């Protein structure tokens, strides 16, 4: 029984020391930050495009 507990403790310690999952978490945080920035930027870009087309439409309608 003591051997099983020792092996379990060793396996648990080995699992806690591993750093393989940290890269995935860091990449996920970077992707989330980029998505947040893109979402915030799209609102500004969408309003700028809308005003540009409105100006173009009013210019065309006044000249035609």
Buried (B, 14 or more C-beta within 10 A) or exposed (E): EEEEEEEEEEEEEEEEEEEEEEEEEEEEEEEEEEEEEEEEEEEEEEEEEEEEEEEEEEEEEEEE
